[in-house]
């Protein structure tokens, strides 16, 4: 089994840490891999810290962390990474890990340095085109230009690389063939997965779903669901075009936003689209209750800005919706969704544009799904299950740990 130090600047107690870091590591720990996490954690979360401390201890995982900070800009990020480096170095000196698993992006520099110091193997989790996103829309462009220049060095230092999509692996291989010696097989594709035991419609109390329906005053019409955060990359005006198409067919339809932010952005787009406020609902709920609210939906929407930086995008919400048997309407050009979404397999549709006729046709297709077709969505989607994701990481861990253990650095 592998002896691993796992580096992430995303805190375990952050949303992304809870959804896309801790579940995998807990699964790997239960498989017998010896893991020590080093993360950066935000203050003021004692209950969550205690919860995950107990979960990790039960799985045989150790967890050390430094305080997260983002003020002042740049300086604070550098200090967080410096503290992470010193902490990780002391952990590796004491425990002699033979594998460094780094969740990109910012800790890549220190992971490469630790590999050089300790002679450990390096697994790089290249989650998205973070430097490219920064160059598109963030301040301090010189930082992202520097990181972009360093990208081939980081990938060249990796023994194995995980990407979220085939498209991302293809792009990185074409950009930096020398980093992997032209060997595309060094890239392993593990999309964002969902815990199918949690997002399981058979475990959802139907009485609870109906209670939520009454609380939200949804009536008897179809419900279009948007699940997740709202931000620059999520195409809210286009979502309202889709909802308008749904209302043409079913005037009693409702649009439910299950989100924890940016209600103002939604309201602005609603007004611009001329949609009645009475048709819109908002809910922000604990993860434990999310499956109940997904159970309200007849269909869902995943519209994401299709830029080059989104080639590596694998929305967690897609896996969660499929796990719950909810069909999706998505736009083309984002990650691997053009290949993943197929009406005959998962009852879902990719639209090539946002024209009224295109959206109306997609809605008609999805609304026409019969119970048997909806029932197959979950069964056809277990490739996005947490169990499958843990299995794929476990194979990489075993491959990288098959050689003679590395001796501790002096």
C-alpha positions in Angstrom: 0.0 0.0 0.0 1.1 3.6 -0.6 2.7 5.9 1.9 1.4 9.3 0.8 1.6 13.0 1.8 -1.4 14.8 0.2 -1.0 18.6 -0.4 -3.9 20.9 -1.0 -4.4 24.6 -0.5 -8.2 24.0 -0.8 -9.3 23.4 2.8 -10.9 20.2 3.9 -13.6 22.3 5.5 -14.2 24.3 2.3 -17.1 23.1 0.1 -14.6 21.7 -2.5 -12.7 20.0 0.3 -15.8 18.3 1.6 -17.1 17.3 -1.8 -14.0 16.5 -3.8 -11.1 15.9 -1.5 -12.2 14.3 1.8 -14.4 11.6 0.2 -11.6 10.2 -2.0 -9.1 10.3 0.7 -11.4 8.6 3.2 -12.0 5.8 0.6 -8.3 5.4 0.0 -7.6 5.4 3.7 -10.1 2.6 4.2 -8.3 0.6 1.5 -5.2 0.7 3.7 -3.2 3.5 2.1 -1.2 5.4 4.7 -2.1 9.1 4.1 -1.0 12.4 5.8 -2.9 15.4 4.6 -1.4 18.9 4.7 -4.0 21.6 3.9 -4.7 25.3 4.5 -7.8 25.9 6.6 -10.0 28.9 7.2 -10.7 29.9 10.9 -14.0 29.7 12.7 -15.1 26.2 11.8 -14.5 24.1 14.9 -17.5 21.8 14.4 -16.4 20.9 10.8 -12.8 20.5 12.0 -13.8 18.1 14.7 -16.0 16.2 12.3 -13.3 15.6 9.8 -10.7 14.9 12.4 -12.8 12.1 13.7 -13.5 10.7 10.2 -9.9 10.8 9.2 -8.8 9.1 12.4 -11.3 6.3 11.9 -9.8 5.8 8.4 -6.2 5.8 9.6 -5.5 9.2 8.0 -3.4 11.9 9.7 -4.2 15.6 9.1 -2.0 18.7 9.6 -2.9 22.2 8.5 -1.8 25.8 8.4 -4.1 28.9 8.6 -5.4 30.1 5.3 -5.2 33.8 4.4 -5.9 35.9 1.4 -5.1 39.4 2.7 -3.0 41.2 1.6 -3.1 39.8 -1.9 -0.1 37.8 -3.2 1.9 38.2 0.0 -0.6 36.2 2.0 -0.7 33.4 -0.6 3.1 33.2 -0.6 3.1 32.9 3.2 0.5 30.2 3.2 2.5 28.2 0.7 5.7 28.8 2.7 4.1 27.5 5.8 2.7 24.5 4.0 6.1 23.7 2.6 7.8 23.9 6.0 5.0 21.7 7.5 5.1 19.1 4.7 8.9 19.0 4.9 8.8 18.2 8.6 6.2 15.6 8.1 8.2 13.9 5.4 11.4 14.0 7.5 9.6 12.3 10.4 7.5 9.8 8.4 9.4 9.1 5.2 6.5 9.3 2.6 7.4 7.7 -0.7 4.6 9.4 -2.7 3.6 13.1 -2.9 0.0 13.7 -4.2 -0.6 17.3 -4.9 -3.9 18.9 -5.8 -3.0 21.6 -8.2 -2.5 24.5 -8.6 -0.6 26.7 -6.2 1.1 23.9 -4.2 2.8 22.5 -7.3 5.9 24.5 -6.8 6.5 23.2 -3.3 5.5 19.6 -4.3 8.2 19.6 -7.0 10.7 21.0 -4.5 9.8 18.2 -2.0 10.2 15.6 -4.7 13.7 16.9 -5.4 14.6 16.9 -1.7 13.2 13.5 -0.7 13.3 11.5 -3.9 9.6 10.7 -3.6 7.3 9.9 -6.5 4.9 12.7 -7.6 1.3 12.5 -8.6 -0.1 15.7 -9.9 -3.9 16.3 -9.8 -4.3 18.8 -12.6 -7.8 19.9 -11.7 -8.3 22.7 -14.3 -6.5 25.3 -16.4 -6.1 27.6 -13.4 -3.4 29.8 -14.9 -5.4 30.2 -18.1 -8.5 31.2 -16.1 -6.3 33.8 -14.3 -5.0 35.2 -17.6 -8.6 35.4 -18.8 -10.2 37.3 -16.0 -8.1 37.9 -12.9 -5.8 40.8 -11.8 -2.1 40.3 -11.3 -1.6 38.9 -14.8 2.2 38.6 -14.2 1.6 35.9 -11.6 -0.4 33.8 -14.0 2.1 34.4 -16.8 4.8 33.1 -14.5 2.8 30.0 -13.5 2.0 29.4 -17.2 5.7 29.4 -18.0 6.3 26.9 -15.1 3.5 24.5 -16.3 5.7 22.3 -18.4 8.2 22.0 -15.6 5.5 20.9 -13.2 4.1 18.3 -15.5 7.6 17.1 -16.4 8.4 16.5 -12.8 5.3 14.4 -12.3 5.5 10.6 -12.4 1.8 10.4 -13.2 -0.9 13.0 -13.9 -4.6 13.0 -13.3 -6.9 15.2 -15.3 -10.7 15.6 -15.1 -11.3 15.2 -18.8 -9.9 13.5 -21.9 -10.0 16.8 -23.6 -7.6 18.3 -21.0 -5.2 15.4 -21.3 -5.2 15.8 -25.1 -4.5 19.6 -24.9 -1.7 19.2 -22.3 -0.1 16.4 -24.4 -0.2 18.7 -27.5 1.1 21.8 -25.6 3.9 20.0 -23.7 4.8 16.7 -25.4 8.3 16.9 -24.0 6.9 17.0 -20.4 5.7 13.4 -20.7 8.0 12.2 -23.5 5.0 12.2 -25.8 3.4 9.5 -23.6 -0.3 10.2 -23.4 -0.7 7.2 -21.1 0.9 9.1 -18.2 -2.4 11.0 -18.0 -5.2 9.3 -16.1 -8.8 10.6 -16.4 -10.8 10.7 -13.2 -13.9 13.0 -13.6 -15.5 14.7 -10.6 -17.5 12.0 -8.9 -20.4 11.9 -6.5 -21.2 9.7 -3.6 -23.9 7.5 -5.1 -24.8 6.1 -1.7 -25.8 9.7 -0.6 -27.3 10.8 -3.9 -29.6 7.8 -4.1 -33.3 8.4 -5.0 -34.3 5.1 -3.3 -33.0 6.5 0.0 -34.9 9.7 -0.3 -38.1 10.0 1.8 -40.8 10.8 -0.6 -42.8 12.4 2.2 -39.9 14.8 2.7 -39.8 15.7 -1.0 -43.5 16.5 -1.0 -43.0 18.6 2.2 -40.3 20.5 0.4 -42.7 21.0 -2.6 -45.3 22.5 -0.3 -42.8 24.7 1.5 -41.5 26.1 -1.8 -45.1 26.4 -3.2 -44.0 24.6 -6.4 -47.5 23.5 -7.4 -48.0 20.5 -9.7 -46.1 21.8 -12.8 -42.6 20.6 -13.9 -39.6 21.9 -12.1 -36.3 23.0 -13.8 -33.4 22.8 -11.4 -30.1 24.7 -11.2 -27.8 23.1 -8.7 -24.6 24.8 -7.5 -22.9 28.2 -7.2 -23.6 31.2 -9.5 -20.7 33.1 -11.0 -19.1 34.6 -14.1 -18.8 31.2 -15.8 -22.4 30.1 -15.3 -24.7 31.4 -18.0 -27.7 32.7 -16.1 -29.3 34.7 -19.0 -29.1 31.6 -21.2 -30.6 29.5 -18.4 -33.6 31.8 -18.4 -33.9 31.3 -22.2 -34.2 27.6 -21.5 -36.8 28.2 -18.8 -38.8 30.4 -21.2 -38.9 27.5 -23.6 -40.1 25.3 -20.8 -42.8 27.8 -19.9 -44.0 27.9 -23.6 -44.8 24.2 -23.2 -45.9 24.3 -19.5 -46.9 27.7 -18.2 -47.1 26.3 -14.7 -43.4 25.4 -14.6 -41.1 26.6 -11.9 -37.4 27.3 -11.9 -35.6 26.2 -8.6 -32.2 27.6 -7.8 -30.5 25.4 -5.3 -27.6 27.6 -4.5 -25.9 29.5 -1.7 -25.0 32.7 -3.5 -25.8 35.4 -6.1 -29.5 35.6 -5.9 -29.1 39.2 -7.1 -27.5 38.0 -10.3 -30.4 35.6 -10.9 -33.0 38.4 -10.2 -31.3 40.7 -12.7 -31.4 38.0 -15.4 -35.0 37.2 -14.5 -36.1 40.8 -15.1 -34.1 41.0 -18.3 -35.8 37.8 -19.6 -39.3 39.0 -18.6 -39.9 36.0 -16.4 -42.4 36.5 -13.5 -40.9 36.4 -10.0 -43.7 34.0 -9.1 -42.0 31.3 -11.2 -38.7 31.5 -9.4 -37.7 29.7 -6.2 -34.5 29.7 -4.2 -33.2 27.3 -1.6 -29.9 27.0 0.2 -29.6 23.7 2.2 -27.1 21.5 4.0 -25.6 18.8 1.9 -27.5 16.1 3.9 -30.8 17.5 2.4 -29.7 18.1 -1.2 -31.0 14.8 -2.5 -34.5 15.7 -1.3 -34.5 19.0 -3.3 -33.0 17.3 -6.4 -36.0 14.9 -6.0 -38.2 17.9 -6.9 -36.7 18.3 -10.4 -38.1 17.0 -13.7 -35.0 18.3 -15.5 -31.9 20.3 -14.8 -29.6 22.8 -16.6 -25.8 22.9 -16.7 -24.8 26.0 -18.8 -21.1 26.9 -18.5 -19.1 29.4 -20.5 -17.3 27.4 -23.2 -13.8 28.8 -23.1 -10.6 27.0 -23.7 -9.9 27.0 -19.9 -13.1 25.0 -19.5 -11.6 22.1 -21.4 -10.7 20.6 -18.0 -14.2 21.2 -16.5 -16.0 18.2 -15.0 -19.0 19.6 -13.0 -19.6 17.7 -9.8 -23.3 18.6 -10.2 -23.5 16.5 -13.3 -22.5 13.4 -11.3 -24.9 14.3 -8.5 -27.8 14.8 -10.9 -27.2 11.6 -12.8 -26.9 9.7 -9.5 -30.4 11.0 -8.6 -31.8 10.1 -12.0 -32.4 13.7 -13.2 -31.9 14.5 -16.9 -29.6 17.4 -17.8 -29.7 20.0 -20.6 -26.1 21.3 -21.1 -24.3 23.4 -23.7 -21.6 22.2 -26.0 -17.9 22.8 -25.8 -17.3 22.2 -22.0 -14.9 19.5 -20.9 -16.0 16.0 -22.1 -19.8 16.7 -21.8 -20.3 16.5 -25.5 -19.3 12.8 -25.3 -20.7 12.1 -21.9 -24.2 13.4 -22.5 -26.2 11.2 -24.8 -30.0 11.0 -24.9 -30.2 7.2 -25.5 -27.9 6.6 -22.5 -28.7 9.2 -19.9 -31.8 10.9 -21.2 -29.9 14.2 -21.5 -29.2 16.7 -24.3 -26.3 18.9 -25.3 -27.4 22.0 -27.2 -25.1 23.5 -29.8 -26.4 27.0 -29.4 -29.0 29.0 -27.4 -31.5 29.7 -30.2 -35.1 29.5 -29.1 -35.8 26.6 -31.4 -32.8 24.6 -30.2 -33.8 25.0 -26.6 -37.5 24.3 -27.2 -36.5 21.0 -29.0 -34.2 20.0 -26.1 -37.0 20.6 -23.5 -39.5 18.6 -25.6 -37.1 15.7 -25.8 -36.5 15.6 -22.0 -40.1 16.1 -21.0 -41.1 13.2 -23.2 -38.9 10.8 -21.3 -40.8 7.8 -19.8 -40.3 6.4 -16.3 -38.2 3.5 -17.6 -35.9 5.9 -19.5 -35.5 8.1 -16.4 -34.8 5.0 -14.3 -31.8 4.1 -16.5 -30.0 7.4 -16.0 -28.5 6.4 -12.6 -27.6 2.9 -13.8 -25.8 4.2 -16.8 -23.7 6.7 -14.7 -21.8 4.6 -12.2 -18.6 5.6 -13.9 -19.1 8.9 -12.0 -19.5 7.2 -8.6 -17.1 7.9 -5.7 -16.4 4.2 -5.5 -15.1 4.2 -9.1 -13.0 7.4 -8.5 -11.4 5.8 -5.4 -10.7 2.6 -7.3 -8.9 4.6 -10.1 -6.8 6.6 -7.6 -6.0 3.4 -5.7 -4.6 1.8 -8.9 -2.3 4.8 -9.4 -1.2 4.7 -5.8 -0.3 1.0 -6.1 1.6 1.6 -9.4 3.7 4.4 -7.9 4.4 2.5 -4.7 5.4 -0.8 -6.3 9.1 0.0 -6.2 11.5 -0.2 -3.2 10.5 2.4 -0.5 12.4 5.6 -0.6 14.8 6.3 2.3 14.2 9.4 4.4 16.0 12.6 3.6 18.8 13.7 5.9 
